[in-house]
Amino acid sequence: MLRAFLIAVLAAAAAAIAVAATPASADTVTCAPGEYLLIGGENPRIADLRAHNLPRRTSGYAPRCLVAEAIAAEVQHALQDGKRAPRTVSVMGAQWSSGKWRCSYPDAERAVCKKKHKPKRRITFRLV
């Protein structure tokens, strides 16, 4: 009886360790604009920055929020320079590349950028 109880306890502990060891991956991550110092200034200001279905690390290096902020910064800088909002965006860092993203602007205040060939991966934000 004691032996069966110990086996059950050890099996439960092993299952708990296995569940705790697997990293959780959220489908949608809310990012703080300006965390990586890429977004700056006003007119327009970036708000509600979110990364949907992005891998934990882009190119094995860049976190989701860094990629999201870099894409939002490209849009913001184009609008601050008096240009039209870009339809395609490609950003990269010293050790990573995000690939090409198609951006659409459903209304004057919202932007949605989807990864080319992988439309479930997307970045959303508001232009305030």
FENVEN-V912645 format. One record per residue. N is the residue number from 1. PSI is psi in whole degrees, 0 to 359 (* if undefined). NEAR is the number of other ideal C-beta (glycine too) atoms within 10 Angstrom. D_CENTER is the distance of its C-alpha to the mean C-alpha in whole Angstrom. Layout:
# FENVEN-V912645
[[N,PSI,NEAR,D_CENTER] [N,PSI,NEAR,D_CENTER]]
This chain:
# FENVEN-V912645
[[1,314,5,51] [2,321,6,50] [3,317,7,49] [4,321,8,47] [5,316,9,45] [6,321,10,44] [7,318,10,43] [8,319,10,41] [9,317,10,39] [10,321,10,38] [11,319,10,37] [12,320,10,35] [13,319,10,34] [14,321,10,32] [15,320,10,30] [16,320,10,29] [17,319,9,28] [18,320,9,27] [19,320,9,24] [20,334,9,23] [21,337,7,23] [22,129,7,20] [23,139,6,16] [24,141,7,15] [25,114,11,11] [26,145,12,10] [27,319,9,9] [28,132,12,7] [29,128,17,6] [30,129,11,8] [31,149,22,7] [32,112,10,11] [33,132,21,12] [34,359,15,14] [35,323,14,13] [36,10,18,13] [37,28,8,16] [38,332,19,15] [39,130,20,15] [40,155,13,19] [41,187,10,21] [42,180,8,22] [43,73,9,23] [44,154,19,20] [45,144,14,18] [46,131,23,15] [47,161,12,14] [48,50,14,12] [49,124,23,8] [50,144,17,6] [51,125,25,3] [52,124,17,6] [53,29,16,7] [54,151,26,5] [55,159,14,8] [56,323,13,8] [57,128,13,9] [58,132,22,9] [59,26,14,13] [60,9,9,14] [61,307,12,13] [62,127,23,10] [63,160,19,7] [64,316,23,4] [65,331,20,5] [66,316,21,7] [67,314,29,6] [68,316,30,5] [69,323,27,8] [70,320,22,10] [71,315,26,10] [72,324,29,11] [73,322,20,14] [74,316,20,15] [75,314,22,16] [76,316,25,17] [77,322,15,19] [78,315,14,21] [79,324,16,22] [80,331,13,23] [81,3,7,25] [82,10,6,27] [83,171,9,25] [84,156,8,24] [85,133,17,20] [86,144,18,19] [87,327,11,19] [88,141,11,17] [89,137,21,15] [90,120,14,15] [91,155,22,13] [92,160,14,14] [93,194,15,15] [94,327,6,18] [95,12,10,17] [96,159,17,14] [97,136,14,14] [98,345,23,11] [99,192,16,14] [100,141,13,15] [101,137,23,13] [102,126,15,15] [103,140,19,15] [104,158,11,17] [105,86,15,18] [106,327,8,20] [107,178,8,22] [108,342,8,22] [109,352,13,20] [110,145,13,16] [111,141,24,14] [112,121,15,12] [113,125,25,11] [114,142,17,11] [115,134,19,11] [116,136,12,15] [117,356,8,17] [118,72,12,14] [119,346,10,14] [120,338,10,12] [121,120,21,9] [122,159,21,8] [123,130,28,6] [124,146,17,9] [125,166,26,11] [126,144,17,15] [127,111,20,17] [128,*,11,20]]
